[in-house]
């Protein structure tokens, strides 16, 4: 080994064809301690247990994200599915649940959606892409924004984007008694539906659904044959253009069967069937004849059917129409610290966690 250069600070030595620099040994520095800035949040530690109130690491925003100071976040069915691992996009625990909410960014009040995992909406702060935030009118309070956003988006996006609804068409809401179904009646009427048909299991729901704007009511508790006939009468006698289906399962099978015609020369009417939920069952049996002998067009609205940005745009449009349209949604506010008890509650009103 031949020395090339030497100094008190370091030496260079030639080994083969490489130059190596050798420095005097220095005392190793102790490793830096990781910083952990906690936020109070609902925390999912297992798919098998409810979230618990505790600490979670505050997210660090990327270049295209903003930090939202959360005011309220809704406990929707989607949130429950994600937190229990029953949705394909569920994150592995631990994580903070919540897909959307209302909060403040740089002093401005916004609705936000789809925070970056693992920190969802049910915490004091979260990080969200800036394009997935939209201003909300001051005339709509935080509780209402959080409660109405997801169910309002469901019908607004289904009608305006997926079904390409045209003013003057007829709409059937299959499963209209829930929060999303009741809002769907109001949205369809506001957008100019000439006729809205509502279905529900309980005949006792008819009066309330008519008061919200439904022109006709069909109970889904009858036999499959009777239900198919009721749907067929509506289709033949009154006409039907768009179906918003929150149920799937047997009621959806009956509705799809009603659209099948005899094939005697005239084309069957076009019906856009938009699938939104599976409250009556996750699967159906669909005969090929239902597609060959009908004007059915099968669609769906959910994560993946539209981009996140487009869904947020729909929510912005919905809230611009909230007050002019006289929309109503029933909500119950629960402090975030009571998440574990709220998780097991069932209510016809939308539960909203307040921060």
N, C-alpha and C positions, 0 to 999 in steps of 0.2 A: 504494500500500500504506500503510495507516494503522496506526501503533503504538498498541496498546491498553494494555500494561503493560510496565514494564521494571524490572529489578533487576540486581545484579551477577551473580547466579547464572544467570539465563536470561531470555529475552524471549519474549513471545507476540505473534505477528503474525497479522493477518487476511488470508487470501488467498481471495477469493470468499466462500463461505459457511462455510469451515472455519477452525478455530483450529489453528495449528501451534505446537509448542513447540520452541524452538531452544536447545540447551545448548551450553556451551563445549566445544570438542573436548578429549577426554582421550586420553592415550597408550594405544594398543591393548595389551591384555594378550596375552602369548603363548598360543597354544592349549594347553589342558590335555592332557597325555599320557594316552592310553588305558591303563587298567590291564589286565594280563593275568596271571591266576593260573593257572599250568599244572598239570595233573594228568598223571601217567603213564597211558598208555592204548594200546590197539590202535587204529590210525588207518587208515581206508579213504580212500585218495586217488584211487583209480580202480577202476571195476567190473572191470577186467581183470587186476588184480594182488592178491595177498594183502594183508591189513592188515599194517602195520608198527608196531613198538613205538616210541612217541615221546611228545611233549608235545601236549596239547590244552587249550583254554580250559575252566576249571572252570565248570559251569553256575551261574547265579544262580536260586535257587528263586522261584517266584511264591507268592502268598498261600496257595494250597491245596496246595503241594508241600513235600516234605521232602528234605533232602540225605541220601543213603545212602552210608555208607562201605562200599564193596564188599569182600566177602571171596572170593566165587567166582561164576563165571558159566559156563554150559554152552555148548559149541559144537554147536548143534543144526542140523538141516537148514534150519530156518526162518532161522536166523542167516546161514547160507551163502547162501541165496537172496536175502535182503535185501542182503547185502554185495556180491553180484555183479549187482545190479540186476534180478534175475529175478522179483521179487515186486512186485505193483502198488503196495504201500505203501512201497517203497524210497525213502530220502532221497537227494538228490544229494550226491556227495562234496564236501568232506571230511566225515567223520563217524566217530563211535566206534560199532562194532557191538555187538550184544548186546541181547536182548529181555527177559531176566529174570536173576535171581540171588539170592544171599543176602548180607545185609550187616547193618549196625548203624545204627539211628536213635535218637538220644538215649539211648544205652546199651542199647537193646533189640534183640534179634536178630530179623530179619524176613526173609521172602521178599518180593521185590518184582518187579513186572512192568511192562513198557511204559514205560520212561523217556522223557522228552520229548526228541525229536531236537534237535540232532545228537549229543547225548552219551548213548550207550547204556550197557549194563551192563559192558562190558569196559574199565573204567577204574578209577582209585582212588576216585572219587566220581561220583555222578550225581544228578539231580533227578527225583523221581517223585511223582505225585499221592498224597497220604496214603491215599486210599481204595483204592489199588492196592498196598498193603503189608499183609501179614498175618503175625502171630506164627507161629513154627514151634517144635515141641516140642524141648526140650533133648536128648531122646533120639535125635534124628536129626542127624548131623554135617553140617557145611557142604558137604562134597563130595557127600554123598548128596542133600541138599536141591537143590543145583544140578543134579545129574544126573537126578533123578527127577521134578522138577516138571513140565517140559513134556510128556514122554511119559505121566506119570501123569495130568495134566490131560486129555490127549487121550481116554483111555478113560473116565475118571471123568465128564467133561462129556458125552461121547457117550451113555453109558448112563443117567446120572441126569437130564440135561436134554433132550438131543435125542431119544433113543429112548424116554424114559420107561420104562425097564426095570423089570420087576416080578419080584420074587424067585420063582424056580421056572421062569423062561423059559430057553430054549436060545440060546447065543451062538456064532457062528462068527467067528474072527479070521482074516481073509484077509491073510496076510503076517505071521506070528507070530514069525519068527526074529529080528527086530530088537529094539532096546531097547524101543520103544513096544509092539510086539506081545507081547513076553514079559511086560511089565507088565500088558497088557490081559488076558492069561489070569488073572493073579493077582487083578486088580481084579474081573473078572467072577465068579470063584469066591467072593471075599470078599463081594460083594453078593448072593450067593445063586443063581447060575446052576445049574440042575440038570444041564446038560451044556455043555461047552465044546469046540468043534472048532477045531483049529489047522491052518493051511496054511503050507507053506514050499516053496521050490524043492528044497532038499536033503533027501533021505530021512534023512540022517545027523542032522538036527536033531530027529527024532521023539522020541528018548529024553529029551532035555533038556526039550522042551516038555511031554511027559507028566509029567515030574518036577515041573514048575511048576504042574501042575493040569489039563492038557488031557486030555479023555476020549477023543478020537479025533484022527487025523492024516490029512491029504490032501496028497499031493505035487502041486505045480502044474507039474511038468515033463512031464506026460503030454500027449497030443494034446488039442486043444480039445474034440473029441467025447467023449473019455474023461473029461476033467475035468468037463464038463457032466453026464455020467452019474453021476460020483461025488458031485457036489453034489446032484443030483436024488434019489439014493438016500438021502442024509442027510436031505433035506427030507421025503421021503415016509415013510421008515421010522422016523426018530427025532424029526422035528419041528424047526423052526428059527424063531426069533422075531426075532433081531437079528443083523445082520452089521456088524462093524467092519472096514472095507476100507482097508488101508494100501497097496494095490497099484495099483488101477485097471487100465487096459490090458486085455490078453487074459484074465487070470484073472477080472476083474470081468465081462467079457462072458459068460464061461462060467457064472458064478454067476447072473447075471441071467436068462440063457436057461433055467437049470434051474428058475426060479420060474414059468415060463409053463406054464399047464395046458391041457387039451384043451377046456375049456369045455363040459362035458357035464352041467351042471346045478348041481352043488355049487360053492360059492364056493371059490376057491383060498385057502390060508392067508395070513394077514397076515404080511409080512416087512418089518421096518424096516431099510433098507440105509443105513448111515451112512458117508459117504466121508471119509477122513482123510489120504490120501497118494497119490502117483502114482509109486511106485517102479517099476512095470511099464509105465508110459506115461501121458502127460498126457490122452489122449482115448480114447473108446470109441465104437463104433457101437451105438446103442440103437434097435431096431425099436419102432414104436408098439405092436405086439402084446404086447411085454413089459410094458406098462403096462395095456393093455386086458384082457389075459387072465391077470392075476395079482393077488395082493394086495400088490404091492410099494409101499412108501413110500420115496421117495428123499430123503435128508437129507445134511447135511454138518456137520462141526465144524471150526472154524478162526476166524481173525480176521474178524469181521463176523457170524458165526452167533450169537454171544453177545456181550454187552458185556464190556469189559475187567474191570469190577468183578465180573461174574458168573463169568468165568473164574478170577479170583483167589480168589473164594469157593470154587469147586470145588477149587482147589489146597489151600486151607486144610482143607477136608473130607478130601481125600486124605491129607494129612500127619497129621491126627488119627487116621487109620486105618492109618498106615504100620507102626507097631510092632505094634498088635493084629492086623493082617492078615498079619504076617510077610512083608511085601513085600521083594523083593530087586532090586537094580539094580547092574550092574557099571560102575564109573567109574574113569577114570584122570586124576589131577591133573597139570597142566602149568603152570609159572609163566607169568604173563602176558607176561613179557619174551620168551618163546619162541613167541609167537603166530604168527610167520611160518612156522616149521617145523611147528607143530601144525596149521596150516590145511590142509596137504596130506596129513595123515595119515588113513588109513582104519582103523577099528577097530570091532569088535563092541561094545566098551565105549564108554560116553559120555565124550567128552573134556571136562574141566572146567578152565577157566583160573582159577588161584588168584592172589590179589593180596596 
